[in-house]
Amino acid sequence: MSGGATRREKKEQPKGKKQDSVFLQWAALPPRLTQDLLERSAGELQAELKEILDFRNHQTCMKEAALLDFYVCGFWWAKEANFTPMQTSFTMAVLHMLLGNIKEKQMTLVENLMEFAKALAAACQSSTSEADTTSLLDREEATALISYVRNSLFQKYRLYELLFTTSREELLTGTEKTIEVFSCPDALTPLEEGISTQLFFQ
């Protein structure tokens, strides 16, 4: 994955004035580009994110398919939540950071929850500029984001750990597997449909 999450640096300001907020921003998705993507269709959004993430084999690679699905769904959720470009960029930075913590740092669920809490606190408590003293996210928006991240990532944490630690290509080409299709209202994501029944229910 290209483009790491970065933090905006605090600027020195005269006493009596609030400092700029310190909240996550994904370098690969600045607000101006985010604004452009918010106006795209779902298909166009997927094509753009595929290029940003440099996913060339998402149609044959289970890992890339699952990750692309994760990013596209996250962005689309922020769009439907009527998030501003800055809020959407923050949302994507948070999702990118949490995945990176699993992949690069092998963080446990509890450790990653704490990192999420820190990022969210910064967005909820700090002003975004000298002229605007409001937080990046209000209580309702923060609650909605918490609910989304819980359902999309934390409840499937073990699956994402397996995604980054198991070689899907070797497993799929070296072993014959039977993938069962579950009868349920919600369609399975690439993350779920590539694992065995036993692991899915765990």
Backbone bond lengths (Angstrom), bond angles and torsions (degrees), N, CA, C in turn:
res aa  C-N    CA-C-N  psi(-1)  N-CA   C-N-CA  omega(-1)  CA-C   N-CA-C  phi
1 M - - - 1.450 - - 1.519 108.77 -
2 S 1.296 116.02 134.88 1.444 119.71 -178.10 1.509 110.13 -100.37
3 G 1.335 117.23 150.73 1.445 121.88 175.29 1.504 112.28 84.85
4 G 1.328 117.88 103.17 1.446 119.89 179.93 1.507 111.39 -87.48
5 A 1.327 116.05 161.51 1.449 120.38 176.98 1.522 108.61 -77.62
6 T 1.306 116.99 136.57 1.451 121.54 -179.12 1.508 109.89 -122.78
7 R 1.324 116.89 162.85 1.450 121.71 177.34 1.525 109.48 -112.88
8 R 1.331 115.06 139.20 1.452 118.76 175.45 1.516 108.55 -71.40
9 E 1.330 116.47 134.19 1.457 120.23 -177.28 1.524 110.39 -81.63
10 K 1.336 115.18 147.33 1.447 120.09 175.88 1.534 109.34 -71.43
11 K 1.312 115.95 144.33 1.453 120.73 177.15 1.524 108.94 -107.94
12 E 1.317 115.98 142.71 1.451 120.60 177.65 1.525 109.19 -69.54
13 Q 1.335 116.07 128.01 1.435 120.78 -179.40 1.520 109.43 -131.55
14 P 1.335 117.31 156.79 1.460 120.43 178.49 1.517 110.71 -60.57
15 K 1.315 116.27 153.10 1.448 120.48 179.07 1.520 109.53 -60.58
16 G 1.318 115.19 146.51 1.446 120.21 179.41 1.509 112.94 94.55
17 K 1.354 117.08 -13.54 1.459 121.03 177.20 1.510 109.83 -107.93
18 K 1.327 114.61 145.57 1.455 118.95 -179.76 1.515 110.58 -75.55
19 Q 1.316 114.99 148.84 1.455 120.00 177.66 1.523 110.00 -82.01
20 D 1.322 115.43 157.96 1.459 119.40 173.13 1.514 108.84 -62.21
21 S 1.309 115.84 150.99 1.458 119.65 -179.08 1.520 109.90 -72.85
22 V 1.296 115.02 156.72 1.451 121.82 175.52 1.514 106.88 -115.63
23 F 1.315 116.13 98.01 1.456 119.08 178.53 1.524 109.81 -135.38
24 L 1.306 114.52 156.40 1.455 120.32 -174.97 1.521 112.22 -63.07
25 Q 1.320 114.83 140.20 1.454 122.51 170.99 1.516 107.16 -138.55
26 W 1.314 117.28 134.79 1.452 121.98 179.81 1.526 107.94 -86.55
27 A 1.329 115.95 118.79 1.462 120.88 -176.03 1.528 112.07 -58.50
28 A 1.315 116.96 -30.62 1.464 120.51 -178.45 1.521 112.64 -77.27
29 L 1.337 116.58 -9.91 1.464 119.74 -176.50 1.530 110.44 -137.54
30 P 1.324 117.92 71.73 1.468 121.04 178.69 1.530 110.60 -68.37
31 P 1.341 117.92 161.97 1.473 121.51 -176.87 1.525 114.77 -53.60
32 R 1.341 117.43 -38.48 1.470 118.68 -178.70 1.525 111.28 -63.76
33 L 1.320 117.01 -43.46 1.459 120.61 177.18 1.524 110.15 -68.09
34 T 1.318 115.91 -37.36 1.464 120.15 178.01 1.516 110.54 -59.68
35 Q 1.336 116.65 -44.22 1.461 121.10 178.19 1.516 110.93 -57.34
36 D 1.318 116.63 -42.04 1.459 121.21 179.43 1.525 110.95 -64.73
37 L 1.325 116.39 -42.69 1.466 120.14 -178.44 1.522 111.99 -69.19
38 L 1.327 117.48 -28.76 1.456 120.57 179.12 1.526 111.79 -65.28
39 E 1.312 116.62 -18.29 1.456 121.50 -179.66 1.528 112.28 -96.77
40 R 1.328 116.54 0.43 1.462 120.60 -177.88 1.533 111.45 -90.09
41 S 1.336 115.04 160.28 1.457 120.70 173.89 1.527 108.75 -77.06
42 A 1.334 116.46 170.88 1.459 120.49 -179.25 1.528 110.88 -60.70
43 G 1.322 116.94 -41.89 1.457 120.75 179.83 1.513 112.37 -65.28
44 E 1.326 116.18 -41.56 1.460 120.52 178.50 1.520 111.04 -67.38
45 L 1.329 115.58 -38.40 1.459 119.95 178.09 1.521 110.99 -61.83
46 Q 1.312 117.04 -44.62 1.460 120.76 179.55 1.525 110.94 -61.85
47 A 1.328 116.39 -42.01 1.468 120.38 179.94 1.529 110.91 -63.11
48 E 1.335 116.91 -40.76 1.468 120.86 -179.53 1.523 111.27 -68.36
49 L 1.329 116.91 -45.03 1.461 120.10 -179.54 1.528 110.98 -66.67
50 K 1.322 116.84 -32.38 1.461 120.58 176.58 1.523 109.95 -60.39
51 E 1.327 116.88 -39.93 1.460 121.09 178.68 1.525 111.11 -71.70
52 I 1.332 117.15 -43.26 1.460 121.37 -179.74 1.521 110.92 -60.17
53 L 1.330 116.57 -41.49 1.460 122.24 -178.00 1.527 112.68 -85.14
54 D 1.329 116.10 -8.09 1.463 122.10 -179.61 1.527 111.38 59.61
55 F 1.315 115.59 44.72 1.459 121.70 176.95 1.528 108.22 -93.81
56 R 1.329 116.04 104.79 1.459 121.11 -177.37 1.526 113.01 -97.33
57 N 1.332 115.90 -15.84 1.469 118.66 -173.30 1.525 112.03 -123.80
58 H 1.329 116.83 31.19 1.466 119.31 -174.99 1.521 113.77 -65.84
59 Q 1.342 117.04 -18.77 1.459 119.84 179.69 1.529 112.12 -82.30
60 T 1.319 117.37 -17.53 1.467 120.60 179.91 1.521 113.43 -121.09
61 C 1.310 117.16 -18.88 1.461 121.83 -178.33 1.529 109.69 -100.26
62 M 1.346 116.51 118.00 1.452 121.05 -177.67 1.526 111.85 -61.65
63 K 1.327 117.49 -38.02 1.461 120.71 -178.98 1.523 111.09 -63.94
64 E 1.327 116.98 -48.77 1.455 119.95 179.85 1.525 111.16 -64.08
65 A 1.322 117.19 -38.19 1.465 120.39 179.35 1.525 111.12 -62.85
66 A 1.333 116.21 -43.19 1.463 121.04 -179.51 1.522 111.27 -66.05
67 L 1.338 116.68 -42.88 1.456 120.28 -178.39 1.525 111.62 -69.95
68 L 1.331 117.37 -40.03 1.452 120.17 177.89 1.520 110.06 -62.94
69 D 1.314 116.43 -41.55 1.459 121.61 177.02 1.526 110.52 -60.05
70 F 1.330 116.81 -41.02 1.462 122.38 -179.94 1.529 111.09 -61.95
71 Y 1.332 116.88 -46.82 1.460 120.76 -178.69 1.532 112.08 -69.14
72 V 1.325 116.43 -43.54 1.463 119.79 -179.31 1.534 110.48 -63.33
73 C 1.319 116.85 -44.44 1.470 120.59 179.76 1.527 111.02 -64.08
74 G 1.335 116.47 -39.19 1.453 120.12 178.85 1.518 112.14 -63.64
75 F 1.322 116.17 -44.18 1.460 120.09 179.68 1.525 110.44 -66.09
76 W 1.324 115.87 -42.92 1.470 119.62 -177.85 1.529 110.85 -66.40
77 W 1.327 115.71 -34.64 1.467 118.83 176.90 1.532 109.79 -62.65
78 A 1.332 117.11 -45.57 1.461 121.23 179.77 1.532 110.76 -61.64
79 K 1.315 116.16 -37.78 1.466 120.50 178.29 1.518 110.43 -63.95
80 E 1.318 117.70 -46.86 1.456 121.35 -179.36 1.526 111.95 -69.71
81 A 1.335 116.94 -22.41 1.459 120.91 176.04 1.532 111.28 -81.90
82 N 1.338 116.25 1.82 1.471 122.54 -179.62 1.528 112.37 60.69
83 F 1.320 115.77 36.42 1.458 120.05 176.01 1.528 109.77 -72.03
84 T 1.323 116.00 147.39 1.461 121.10 175.06 1.530 108.69 -71.64
85 P 1.329 117.70 166.65 1.467 119.23 176.50 1.529 112.54 -55.60
86 M 1.336 117.51 -40.43 1.459 120.54 179.26 1.524 111.22 -65.45
87 Q 1.324 116.82 -41.93 1.466 120.90 178.62 1.524 110.90 -66.67
88 T 1.337 115.74 -39.60 1.463 119.94 179.28 1.521 110.83 -66.21
89 S 1.342 116.47 -42.06 1.454 120.58 177.86 1.533 110.40 -61.54
90 F 1.320 116.08 -40.72 1.467 120.50 177.02 1.533 110.70 -62.67
91 T 1.324 116.36 -44.76 1.463 121.05 179.33 1.517 111.21 -57.67
92 M 1.334 116.15 -45.53 1.460 120.21 -179.33 1.521 110.91 -68.30
93 A 1.334 117.30 -35.14 1.460 120.94 177.42 1.524 110.54 -64.39
94 V 1.326 116.24 -40.04 1.465 120.45 178.55 1.524 110.64 -63.85
95 L 1.328 116.55 -46.79 1.464 120.26 179.59 1.530 110.65 -61.62
96 H 1.328 115.75 -41.53 1.469 121.09 179.27 1.529 110.51 -63.64
97 M 1.332 116.18 -42.28 1.460 120.94 179.54 1.527 111.24 -63.62
98 L 1.321 116.80 -45.39 1.465 120.57 -177.41 1.532 111.46 -63.69
99 L 1.332 115.94 -40.18 1.464 118.81 176.14 1.526 110.96 -65.42
100 G 1.332 115.74 -40.98 1.460 119.72 178.56 1.518 111.88 -62.61
101 N 1.327 116.87 -35.93 1.463 120.38 178.13 1.523 111.63 -64.58
102 I 1.328 115.68 -32.63 1.472 119.52 177.20 1.522 110.25 -74.97
103 K 1.322 116.05 -46.08 1.462 120.72 -174.40 1.519 112.99 -73.69
104 E 1.329 116.68 -50.48 1.460 120.80 -172.33 1.526 113.32 -88.57
105 K 1.332 116.80 -38.95 1.461 120.53 -173.66 1.522 113.62 -104.23
106 Q 1.331 117.15 -5.27 1.464 122.27 -178.48 1.534 111.67 49.08
107 M 1.317 116.65 43.66 1.457 121.10 -179.35 1.520 111.01 -68.70
108 T 1.319 115.54 146.09 1.454 120.45 173.93 1.524 108.63 -74.59
109 L 1.324 116.11 168.97 1.453 120.76 179.04 1.527 111.00 -58.82
110 V 1.316 117.04 -44.59 1.464 121.02 -178.81 1.525 110.85 -63.25
111 E 1.319 117.15 -43.44 1.467 120.90 179.60 1.523 110.97 -62.31
112 N 1.316 116.52 -41.30 1.457 120.14 -179.05 1.526 111.29 -71.41
113 L 1.308 116.49 -33.77 1.463 120.37 174.96 1.526 110.73 -60.84
114 M 1.313 116.10 -39.88 1.460 120.80 179.21 1.526 111.07 -66.26
115 E 1.335 116.94 -39.66 1.455 120.59 177.45 1.534 111.03 -64.67
116 F 1.312 115.39 -39.54 1.466 120.60 177.29 1.526 110.30 -63.10
117 A 1.326 116.31 -42.92 1.465 120.97 179.65 1.524 111.36 -61.63
118 K 1.323 117.39 -39.92 1.465 121.41 179.34 1.529 110.86 -64.57
119 A 1.324 115.81 -45.46 1.466 120.06 -179.73 1.522 110.84 -63.69
120 L 1.314 116.02 -40.87 1.456 120.41 -178.95 1.524 111.24 -68.37
121 A 1.317 116.46 -39.12 1.462 120.56 179.76 1.526 111.04 -61.43
122 A 1.330 116.59 -40.84 1.465 120.46 179.55 1.524 111.00 -63.27
123 A 1.323 116.58 -38.33 1.463 120.76 -178.82 1.525 112.15 -74.21
124 C 1.314 116.63 -24.86 1.466 120.51 -176.40 1.524 113.76 -92.54
125 Q 1.312 116.81 -22.06 1.461 119.51 -171.99 1.515 114.68 -106.82
126 S 1.319 118.69 -19.12 1.467 120.69 -172.82 1.517 111.41 -104.12
127 S 1.306 116.09 152.47 1.462 120.76 174.87 1.521 108.86 -78.64
128 T 1.319 116.83 152.18 1.463 121.15 -177.44 1.520 112.95 -89.75
129 S 1.309 117.32 -15.43 1.465 120.23 178.93 1.520 108.79 -165.65
130 E 1.330 115.26 171.73 1.457 119.48 178.91 1.518 110.96 -64.63
131 A 1.335 116.90 -36.11 1.455 120.58 -175.48 1.525 112.66 -80.12
132 D 1.305 116.87 -23.36 1.467 121.70 -175.71 1.514 108.91 -119.35
133 T 1.324 115.59 116.31 1.468 119.93 -176.70 1.518 112.29 -96.41
134 T 1.323 117.22 6.14 1.459 119.27 178.71 1.523 110.28 -82.62
135 S 1.326 115.89 159.79 1.460 120.54 178.72 1.521 109.91 -79.33
136 L 1.322 115.72 164.24 1.464 119.99 178.96 1.518 110.47 -65.05
137 L 1.338 117.00 -40.37 1.459 122.60 179.28 1.521 109.56 -123.57
138 D 1.327 116.86 133.60 1.456 118.72 172.60 1.531 108.93 -85.27
139 R 1.325 116.78 179.91 1.462 120.32 -174.32 1.525 111.93 -61.47
140 E 1.314 117.08 -42.31 1.464 120.73 -178.75 1.526 111.13 -65.37
141 E 1.321 116.59 -42.82 1.467 120.63 179.81 1.527 110.81 -66.99
142 A 1.329 116.73 -40.12 1.457 120.70 178.76 1.519 110.84 -64.43
143 T 1.332 116.63 -41.03 1.464 121.14 178.96 1.520 110.81 -63.09
144 A 1.328 115.85 -41.11 1.463 120.14 178.50 1.522 111.06 -63.89
145 L 1.334 116.97 -41.88 1.461 120.65 179.47 1.528 110.83 -65.81
146 I 1.324 116.85 -40.98 1.468 120.71 177.70 1.522 110.29 -58.80
147 S 1.317 116.06 -45.51 1.461 120.71 -179.76 1.524 111.30 -62.38
148 Y 1.342 116.35 -41.49 1.463 119.36 -179.38 1.525 111.52 -66.07
149 V 1.322 116.74 -47.35 1.469 119.87 -178.65 1.522 110.74 -64.34
150 R 1.316 116.94 -37.54 1.462 119.87 177.88 1.526 110.90 -60.99
151 N 1.332 116.21 -47.30 1.463 120.25 -176.41 1.527 113.16 -73.73
152 S 1.324 117.02 -35.41 1.464 120.10 -174.23 1.530 113.73 -87.27
153 L 1.341 117.16 -27.79 1.463 119.62 -175.40 1.523 113.55 -123.44
154 F 1.320 117.20 -56.93 1.463 119.47 -171.52 1.526 113.06 -65.54
155 Q 1.339 118.12 -35.17 1.456 119.70 178.34 1.532 112.21 -73.47
156 K 1.332 116.86 -13.36 1.469 121.82 178.92 1.523 110.26 -117.34
157 Y 1.315 116.08 25.29 1.456 120.94 -171.29 1.524 112.57 -57.68
158 R 1.323 116.47 -43.82 1.466 120.29 -178.92 1.528 111.06 -61.96
159 L 1.322 117.00 -35.06 1.461 120.72 178.93 1.529 110.88 -65.34
160 Y 1.318 116.44 -40.91 1.464 119.16 178.78 1.522 111.50 -70.06
161 E 1.328 116.86 -33.94 1.461 119.15 174.76 1.530 110.06 -62.04
162 L 1.325 116.71 -43.51 1.468 121.06 178.13 1.529 110.95 -65.26
163 L 1.322 116.01 -36.25 1.457 120.41 -179.00 1.528 111.31 -60.20
164 F 1.341 116.43 -37.75 1.456 120.58 -177.03 1.524 113.54 -90.87
165 T 1.322 118.12 -10.78 1.459 119.81 -177.07 1.523 112.89 -112.94
166 T 1.321 117.37 -11.74 1.459 121.08 -178.97 1.513 110.15 -111.55
167 S 1.301 116.37 132.10 1.459 120.84 178.12 1.511 108.97 -79.14
168 R 1.325 116.69 102.87 1.459 120.52 -177.51 1.523 111.40 -67.59
169 E 1.345 116.78 -37.38 1.464 118.55 -177.45 1.523 111.28 -61.99
170 E 1.360 117.66 -45.49 1.448 121.05 -179.95 1.524 111.03 -65.42
171 L 1.329 116.21 -38.83 1.452 120.08 -178.90 1.518 111.08 -65.93
172 L 1.325 116.93 -41.54 1.450 120.69 -175.88 1.527 112.22 -76.06
173 T 1.326 118.05 -33.01 1.450 119.80 -178.16 1.528 112.26 -90.29
174 G 1.331 117.08 -22.59 1.451 119.61 -175.97 1.507 115.16 -97.76
175 T 1.338 117.07 -13.18 1.453 120.63 -177.20 1.518 109.84 -136.58
176 E 1.315 115.62 135.55 1.459 119.15 176.76 1.521 108.38 -78.80
177 K 1.325 116.09 126.61 1.447 120.88 -176.70 1.521 110.78 -124.90
178 T 1.302 115.89 146.00 1.450 121.26 172.54 1.522 107.73 -107.81
179 I 1.324 117.14 117.83 1.455 121.90 -179.30 1.518 108.85 -99.15
180 E 1.312 117.12 117.91 1.443 121.70 -178.71 1.516 110.34 -84.53
181 V 1.334 115.76 144.69 1.448 121.85 177.94 1.517 108.23 -103.01
182 F 1.311 116.99 122.05 1.451 121.75 -178.36 1.529 110.08 -86.72
183 S 1.301 115.35 140.80 1.454 120.45 177.05 1.523 108.33 -89.65
184 C 1.305 116.61 100.62 1.456 120.73 -179.97 1.521 108.35 -151.05
185 P 1.333 117.06 156.07 1.465 120.32 -176.98 1.517 113.36 -60.67
186 D 1.330 116.72 -37.02 1.461 120.22 -177.00 1.523 110.80 -92.18
187 A 1.311 116.15 127.82 1.462 120.42 179.86 1.518 110.30 -67.34
188 L 1.312 115.84 145.55 1.456 120.40 178.91 1.526 110.11 -73.23
189 T 1.315 115.75 146.33 1.452 121.03 176.33 1.524 108.66 -87.70
190 P 1.329 117.90 164.68 1.471 119.91 176.12 1.517 112.23 -56.09
191 L 1.325 116.90 -29.88 1.458 120.91 179.39 1.521 110.97 -63.28
192 E 1.336 117.01 -37.04 1.462 121.49 -174.49 1.523 113.63 -90.55
193 E 1.323 116.67 -34.07 1.451 118.36 -172.15 1.526 113.54 -77.21
194 G 1.326 117.02 -9.70 1.464 120.05 -178.89 1.501 113.84 -95.91
195 I 1.342 118.77 10.46 1.465 120.39 -178.64 1.526 110.18 -118.44
196 S 1.304 115.12 166.97 1.453 119.79 179.97 1.515 111.57 -73.25
197 T 1.334 116.04 161.65 1.468 121.19 179.12 1.508 111.69 -59.30
198 Q 1.328 116.81 -41.23 1.465 121.30 -177.48 1.528 111.16 -61.90
199 L 1.332 117.38 -46.14 1.457 120.78 179.59 1.524 111.19 -66.56
200 F 1.340 116.84 -36.95 1.452 119.65 -178.92 1.518 111.11 -60.33
201 F 1.333 117.43 -44.62 1.447 119.87 -177.77 1.510 112.33 -75.38
202 Q 1.321 118.20 -22.15 1.459 120.66 174.33 1.518 110.32 -70.00
